[in-house]
Amino acid sequence: MSTFTLPNSEPEIPIHLTPDLSEEQLLSFPAFNTWISTLRHSLSTQKSPSHAFHSAPYRLRRIDVQSVDFFGGKRLGFVKLQADLSNENGEKLPGSVFLRGGSVGMMLILQPDDVPEGTEDEKQVILTVQPRIPAGSLALAELPAGMLDNSGTFAGGAAKEIAEETGLEIPASDLINMTELAIPASSSDSEEHLQQAMYPSPGGCDEFIPLFLWQKRVPRDQLKKWQGKLTGLREHGEKITLMLCPLDQDDSSRTILTLPHQATCTHSAKGDRVISVISTNPNMSKTNCKASDAKVVSTEPLMIKDARWTKLVLSTYKDPLGKERTWEHAERATRPEGSAIDGVGIVAILEKASGPELLLQKQFRPPVDKAVIEIPAGLVDAGESAADSAVRELREETGYVGKVSEVSPIMFNDPGFCNTNLNMVHVTVDMSLPENQNLKTELEDNEFIEVFSLPLRKLYAECKKLESEGYAIDARVGTLAEGIELARRWKL
């Protein structure tokens, strides 16, 4: 371990290094230089009689470097140090510091160029989804962001990170520094000279982040190409997937950013705009979403060639008298080859001390433009049995692990309109099992499901109540409720 004196320090300030760090490396580390310069100036402001610490000013007495991380084995990346700051009264300030330097965050808003100019219609926000091990996540949704390398301007650093993370080449002059607009620059030596940026964790880290905004109209086909695109610098260990999220405006005062992997974020549309974006764990964000908040914004005819899930067909048949007739109907386009069914409906019974309860879901369904009360359900995979599909879908959609007790005959949902069919699978859920205590769902990006349960004995009355609150009742739930009510009335 070596020690040297901080240049231009009076009284002298010793800096104690770790064996793997040299004086030259630390003094050439941009994050250290920015931090020590800022701290020294802030300490100098104590000379002003109006300063809160003027009567007993604090002084930096020593710095102990505790550990360092190198990027690629050569470039200094992170430094953990302990700064000793105290006054003549022996009072100390917390001095545990994690140095990593500044970063930039970018909000990139795209709009198809075939949409009328001057409108907010169909605007999309680019997010990046990538592993963030410090957060314990392998798929954290974020605004594009990256570390500054201390070369050029903040805007130049932002443009460089945008190119690396998204592939977009954006002139630095086209970026709007939103943080600079919100935070005025220091104009006096008696004021602290902090960066014009937000400090996400100033209690332990020096990181500062200016936020930039960029809007662009682009061809619609280009938007589709960006969705799900893999980007990032692989030599730096970056594995980034781009995600486009709609920016929907619900009234003149609030703009809602609906993010499949994030909580809802808002910004004021009155006066100067300040944008706040929240990045959270995917499962946590899903719990913050309500099915009743969704809505259909437009409906248009669908060309047969563009349909992925269903198709409309005309069947010619002979009636019992031998006369040929035609029938228009829909068919699912997703039934696996060799499978007799499209999907499963899951009658999941939670075994509770207060009595059995039926597991239900609230899920927005665009065809009826309502949040629908449903049982868990899903399509079967190729080679999958109805029982296996039910156990899988139950775990993915609700987090519960259950045991199959019964599989119904094949049932047709609406045979006068569609060939869709399913097996109803009865599943019991043992609530005492550890895996049913800490539930973890595995929802798709477009799945927003609220899970709840109702006592079987109250199902009929609760369905009527839910309908009065504006929910649609799925026929399978309604039929179960009707069956229980009929059995009660007729004492079957």
C-alpha positions in Angstrom: 0.0 0.0 0.0 1.4 3.4 -1.0 0.6 6.9 0.1 0.9 10.3 -1.6 -0.2 13.9 -0.9 -3.1 15.4 -2.8 -1.6 18.0 -5.1 -2.1 21.7 -4.1 -3.6 20.7 -0.7 -2.9 23.0 2.3 -2.8 21.6 4.9 -1.5 18.5 3.2 -4.1 15.7 2.6 -2.7 12.2 2.5 -4.3 9.6 0.1 -3.7 6.0 0.9 -3.9 3.6 -2.1 -4.7 0.0 -2.6 -1.8 -2.2 -3.9 -3.4 -2.4 -7.4 -3.8 1.3 -7.8 -1.1 3.9 -8.6 -1.0 7.6 -8.0 -1.0 8.3 -11.7 -4.1 6.1 -12.3 -6.1 7.8 -9.6 -5.2 11.4 -10.6 -6.1 10.7 -14.2 -9.4 9.1 -13.3 -12.1 11.7 -14.5 -14.6 10.7 -11.7 -12.0 11.4 -9.0 -11.0 14.8 -10.5 -14.6 15.9 -10.8 -15.4 14.8 -7.3 -12.4 16.3 -5.5 -12.7 19.6 -7.4 -16.4 19.9 -6.6 -15.8 18.9 -2.9 -12.9 21.4 -2.5 -15.0 24.3 -3.9 -18.0 23.3 -1.6 -15.7 23.3 1.4 -14.5 26.8 0.4 -18.0 28.2 0.6 -17.9 27.7 4.4 -15.9 31.0 4.5 -19.1 32.9 3.9 -20.6 34.1 7.2 -24.0 33.1 6.0 -22.9 29.4 5.6 -24.4 27.0 8.1 -21.0 25.6 9.0 -19.1 28.9 9.1 -18.5 28.9 12.8 -17.1 25.3 12.8 -16.1 24.6 9.2 -15.3 21.0 8.1 -12.0 20.1 6.5 -11.0 17.1 4.3 -8.2 15.5 6.3 -7.4 12.2 4.5 -8.6 9.8 1.8 -8.4 6.0 2.1 -9.0 4.1 -1.1 -10.6 0.8 -0.2 -11.1 -1.0 -3.5 -11.0 -0.5 -7.3 -12.5 -2.2 -10.3 -10.9 -2.1 -13.8 -12.8 -2.4 -17.0 -11.3 -4.9 -19.4 -8.4 -5.3 -17.0 -6.9 -2.0 -17.8 -9.2 1.0 -17.6 -10.1 2.3 -14.2 -13.9 2.0 -13.8 -15.0 2.2 -10.1 -13.3 3.4 -7.0 -14.6 2.9 -3.4 -13.0 5.3 -0.9 -13.5 6.7 2.6 -13.1 10.4 3.0 -12.3 11.8 6.4 -14.1 15.1 6.9 -14.3 16.7 10.4 -14.2 20.0 12.2 -12.3 21.2 15.2 -15.1 20.1 17.5 -14.4 16.5 16.4 -17.7 16.3 14.5 -17.6 14.2 11.4 -19.5 14.0 8.1 -20.3 10.6 6.4 -17.6 10.0 3.9 -18.2 6.6 2.3 -18.0 7.3 -1.5 -18.5 5.1 -4.5 -16.9 6.9 -7.5 -18.0 6.0 -11.0 -18.4 9.4 -12.7 -21.2 10.9 -14.7 -23.7 9.3 -17.1 -26.2 10.5 -19.6 -29.9 9.4 -20.0 -31.9 9.8 -23.2 -35.6 9.9 -23.9 -36.0 9.1 -27.6 -39.5 9.6 -29.0 -40.4 8.4 -32.5 -43.5 8.9 -34.6 -44.5 7.3 -37.9 -44.1 9.8 -40.7 -47.5 8.9 -42.2 -49.2 10.4 -39.1 -50.4 14.0 -39.4 -47.7 16.4 -38.2 -48.3 18.4 -35.0 -50.2 15.5 -33.3 -49.3 13.2 -30.4 -50.7 10.2 -32.2 -48.8 6.9 -32.3 -45.7 8.3 -30.7 -43.3 5.6 -29.4 -40.6 5.7 -26.8 -37.4 3.7 -27.2 -36.4 1.7 -24.1 -33.5 -0.7 -23.6 -33.9 -4.0 -21.9 -30.6 -5.5 -20.6 -29.2 -7.5 -17.6 -28.5 -5.3 -14.6 -26.8 -7.6 -12.1 -26.5 -4.9 -9.3 -30.3 -4.7 -9.4 -30.6 -8.5 -9.5 -32.2 -8.4 -12.9 -31.6 -10.0 -16.3 -34.1 -7.9 -18.1 -34.4 -4.4 -16.7 -36.3 -1.8 -18.8 -34.6 1.6 -18.9 -34.1 4.7 -20.9 -31.0 4.4 -23.1 -28.1 5.6 -20.9 -24.4 5.3 -20.5 -21.3 6.5 -18.7 -19.5 9.7 -19.8 -15.9 9.3 -20.9 -15.0 12.9 -20.1 -14.4 13.8 -23.7 -16.5 16.5 -25.3 -19.8 17.8 -24.1 -22.7 16.1 -22.3 -24.7 16.2 -25.5 -21.8 14.6 -27.4 -21.6 11.9 -24.8 -25.3 11.3 -25.1 -25.1 11.1 -28.9 -22.3 8.6 -28.6 -24.3 6.4 -26.1 -27.4 6.6 -28.3 -25.4 5.3 -31.3 -23.9 2.4 -29.2 -27.2 1.3 -27.6 -29.7 1.9 -30.4 -27.8 2.3 -33.6 -29.2 5.7 -34.2 -26.8 8.4 -35.4 -28.1 11.7 -33.9 -26.2 15.0 -34.2 -25.5 16.3 -30.7 -27.0 19.6 -31.7 -30.4 17.9 -32.1 -30.6 16.9 -28.5 -32.4 19.0 -25.9 -30.8 19.0 -22.4 -33.9 18.9 -20.3 -31.9 18.9 -17.0 -30.1 22.1 -18.0 -33.5 23.7 -18.6 -34.7 22.7 -15.2 -31.5 23.4 -13.1 -29.8 26.8 -13.5 -26.0 27.0 -13.6 -24.2 28.3 -10.5 -23.4 32.0 -11.0 -21.4 32.8 -7.9 -18.3 31.4 -6.2 -20.2 31.5 -2.9 -22.5 28.8 -4.3 -21.7 25.1 -4.7 -20.7 24.2 -8.3 -22.6 20.9 -8.7 -23.2 19.5 -12.2 -26.4 20.5 -14.1 -27.7 17.1 -13.7 -29.7 14.8 -11.4 -27.9 12.9 -8.7 -29.7 9.5 -8.3 -27.9 8.3 -5.1 -25.9 11.2 -3.5 -25.8 9.5 -0.2 -23.2 7.1 -1.4 -22.3 7.7 -5.1 -20.9 10.6 -7.1 -22.9 9.7 -10.3 -24.7 12.6 -11.9 -27.0 12.2 -15.0 -28.2 14.9 -17.4 -31.3 13.9 -19.3 -31.7 14.6 -23.0 -34.8 14.6 -25.2 -34.9 13.9 -29.0 -38.0 13.5 -31.2 -38.1 12.3 -34.8 -40.6 11.3 -37.4 -39.5 8.0 -39.1 -41.0 5.5 -41.7 -43.4 3.1 -40.0 -41.4 0.1 -41.4 -38.3 1.4 -39.6 -40.2 1.4 -36.2 -41.0 -2.3 -36.7 -37.4 -3.1 -37.4 -36.3 -1.5 -34.2 -38.7 -3.4 -32.0 -36.7 -6.3 -30.4 -33.5 -5.3 -32.2 -30.3 -6.6 -30.4 -27.7 -3.9 -29.8 -24.9 -2.9 -27.4 -21.1 -3.3 -27.4 -20.6 -7.0 -27.1 -16.9 -6.5 -26.3 -18.0 -4.5 -23.2 -20.4 -7.3 -22.2 -23.5 -5.3 -23.3 -26.5 -7.4 -24.4 -29.3 -4.9 -25.1 -32.7 -5.4 -26.7 -34.7 -2.4 -27.9 -38.3 -2.1 -26.9 -40.8 0.4 -28.3 -43.5 1.6 -25.9 -46.5 3.7 -26.9 -46.8 7.3 -25.6 -50.5 7.7 -25.1 -52.2 11.0 -24.2 -55.4 10.7 -22.2 -56.2 14.4 -21.6 -54.7 17.9 -22.0 -52.9 17.9 -18.6 -51.2 14.5 -18.4 -49.3 12.3 -20.7 -49.1 8.6 -19.9 -46.2 6.5 -20.8 -47.3 2.9 -20.8 -44.4 0.5 -20.4 -44.8 -3.3 -20.7 -42.0 -3.8 -18.1 -42.4 -0.6 -16.1 -44.8 1.3 -13.9 -46.8 4.1 -15.4 -44.9 7.3 -15.7 -46.2 10.9 -16.2 -45.1 14.4 -16.9 -47.0 17.7 -16.7 -48.2 19.2 -19.9 -48.8 22.6 -18.4 -45.9 25.1 -18.7 -42.4 23.8 -18.8 -42.4 20.0 -19.2 -40.5 17.9 -16.6 -40.3 14.3 -17.5 -40.0 11.6 -14.8 -39.4 8.0 -15.8 -39.4 5.1 -13.3 -37.6 1.8 -14.1 -38.8 -1.1 -12.0 -38.7 -4.9 -11.7 -41.0 -6.4 -14.4 -43.2 -8.4 -11.9 -43.5 -5.4 -9.6 -44.6 -3.1 -12.4 -47.3 -5.5 -13.5 -48.8 -5.4 -10.1 -49.1 -1.6 -10.4 -51.2 -1.9 -13.6 -55.0 -2.1 -13.6 -56.9 -3.9 -16.4 -59.6 -1.3 -16.2 -57.1 1.4 -17.2 -56.7 0.0 -20.7 -58.9 1.1 -23.6 -59.3 0.6 -27.4 -58.1 3.7 -29.2 -59.0 2.6 -32.8 -60.5 -0.2 -34.8 -60.0 -0.9 -38.5 -60.5 -3.7 -41.0 -57.9 -6.5 -40.9 -56.6 -7.9 -44.2 -56.5 -11.7 -44.2 -52.8 -11.7 -45.1 -52.0 -9.7 -42.0 -54.0 -11.9 -39.5 -51.7 -13.9 -37.2 -54.2 -15.5 -34.8 -57.5 -16.0 -36.6 -59.0 -16.2 -40.1 -62.4 -15.7 -41.6 -63.7 -18.6 -43.8 -66.8 -19.5 -45.8 -67.9 -23.1 -45.5 -70.3 -24.8 -47.9 -72.4 -27.6 -46.3 -75.4 -29.7 -46.9 -78.3 -29.4 -44.5 -80.3 -32.5 -43.3 -82.5 -32.2 -46.5 -79.5 -32.2 -48.7 -79.7 -28.5 -49.7 -76.3 -26.8 -50.0 -75.8 -23.7 -47.8 -73.0 -21.5 -46.7 -71.8 -20.3 -43.4 -69.3 -17.6 -42.5 -67.2 -18.3 -39.4 -63.8 -17.8 -37.9 -61.0 -20.3 -37.3 -58.0 -20.2 -35.0 -54.7 -20.2 -36.9 -52.7 -21.3 -33.9 -53.8 -24.9 -33.1 -50.7 -27.1 -33.0 -50.5 -29.9 -35.6 -51.9 -33.1 -34.2 -53.6 -31.4 -31.3 -57.4 -31.8 -30.8 -57.7 -28.6 -28.8 -56.7 -25.0 -29.0 -56.3 -24.3 -25.3 -57.3 -24.9 -21.8 -59.4 -23.2 -19.2 -58.3 -23.7 -15.6 -60.6 -24.2 -12.7 -58.1 -23.6 -9.9 -59.4 -24.1 -6.4 -57.4 -22.5 -3.6 -57.7 -24.7 -0.5 -58.1 -22.1 2.3 -59.0 -22.6 6.0 -62.1 -20.4 5.4 -63.3 -22.6 2.6 -62.5 -23.2 -1.1 -62.0 -20.2 -3.4 -61.9 -19.9 -7.2 -58.8 -18.3 -8.7 -59.8 -15.5 -11.1 -58.2 -12.9 -13.2 -59.0 -9.4 -14.5 -57.7 -8.9 -18.0 -58.5 -6.2 -20.6 -59.9 -7.7 -23.8 -60.0 -5.4 -26.9 -62.9 -7.2 -28.7 -65.3 -6.1 -25.9 -63.2 -3.0 -24.9 -63.6 -4.0 -21.2 -61.7 -5.6 -18.4 -63.0 -9.1 -18.2 -63.4 -11.4 -15.2 -61.9 -14.7 -16.3 -60.4 -18.0 -15.1 -56.8 -18.6 -16.0 -56.5 -19.9 -19.5 -54.1 -20.3 -22.4 -53.2 -22.0 -25.7 -51.5 -25.4 -25.7 -48.0 -25.8 -27.0 -47.1 -28.4 -29.6 -46.9 -31.9 -28.1 -48.4 -30.7 -24.8 -51.3 -32.4 -23.0 -54.2 -30.4 -21.6 -53.1 -31.2 -18.0 -49.5 -30.1 -18.6 -50.7 -26.9 -20.4 -52.9 -26.1 -17.5 -50.1 -26.5 -14.9 -47.8 -24.3 -17.0 -50.3 -21.6 -17.7 -51.4 -21.4 -14.1 -47.8 -21.0 -13.0 -47.0 -18.4 -15.7 -50.1 -16.2 -15.3 -50.7 -16.4 -11.5 -47.5 -17.9 -9.9 -49.5 -20.7 -8.3 -48.4 -24.3 -8.5 -51.2 -26.8 -8.6 -52.2 -30.4 -9.0 -54.5 -31.6 -11.8 -57.6 -33.5 -10.5 -59.9 -33.6 -13.5 -59.9 -32.9 -17.3 -63.2 -32.2 -18.9 -64.5 -33.4 -22.3 -63.6 -31.0 -25.2 -65.8 -27.9 -25.1 -66.6 -25.4 -27.9 -66.7 -21.8 -26.8 -69.0 -20.4 -29.5 -69.6 -23.1 -32.2 -71.9 -20.9 -34.3 -69.1 -18.4 -34.8 -65.7 -20.1 -34.3 -64.1 -23.5 -34.1 -62.2 -22.6 -30.9 -62.3 -25.4 -28.3 -60.7 -26.3 -25.1 -60.5 -28.7 -22.1 -61.5 -27.4 -18.7 -58.9 -28.6 -16.3 -59.6 -28.8 -12.6 -56.5 -27.9 -10.5 -56.2 -27.8 -6.7 -53.7 -25.5 -5.1 -52.3 -26.4 -1.7 -51.8 -23.0 0.0 -49.5 -24.5 2.6 -46.8 -25.3 0.1 -43.7 -22.9 0.2 -44.0 -22.3 -3.6 -47.5 -20.9 -3.2 -46.3 -18.3 -0.6 -44.0 -16.2 -2.6 -45.6 -16.0 -6.0 -43.6 -15.2 -9.2 -45.4 -14.8 -12.5 -43.9 -15.2 -16.0 -46.1 -12.8 -18.1 -45.6 -11.9 -21.7 -44.9 -8.3 -22.6 -48.5 -7.8 -23.6 -50.1 -9.5 -20.6 -51.4 -7.4 -17.8 -53.2 -9.6 -15.4 -54.7 -8.9 -12.0 -55.1 -12.1 -10.0 -57.7 -12.5 -7.2 -60.0 -15.2 -5.7 -63.6 -15.4 -4.6 -65.3 -17.9 -2.3 -67.1 -20.5 -4.4 -70.3 -20.1 -2.3 -70.4 -16.3 -3.2 -69.4 -16.6 -6.8 -72.8 -16.0 -8.3 -73.5 -12.9 -6.2 -70.0 -11.5 -6.7 -70.3 -11.9 -10.5 -73.4 -9.8 -10.5 -71.6 -7.2 -8.3 -68.6 -7.1 -10.7 -70.8 -6.6 -13.7 -72.5 -3.7 -12.0 -69.0 -2.2 -11.6 -68.4 -2.3 -15.3 -66.5 -5.6 -15.7 -67.5 -8.1 -18.4 -68.0 -11.7 -17.2 -66.4 -14.4 -19.2 -68.9 -17.2 -20.1 -66.8 -19.8 -18.4 -66.9 -17.9 -15.1 -70.6 -17.1 -15.5 -71.4 -20.8 -16.3 -69.5 -22.0 -13.2 -71.4 -19.4 -11.1 -74.7 -20.4 -12.6 -74.0 -24.1 -12.0 -73.1 -23.5 -8.3 -76.3 -21.3 -7.9 -78.5 -24.0 -9.6 -77.1 -26.7 -7.4 -77.8 -24.5 -4.3 -81.4 -23.7 -5.3 -82.3 -27.2 -6.3 -80.3 -28.8 -3.5 -78.5 -31.1 -6.0 
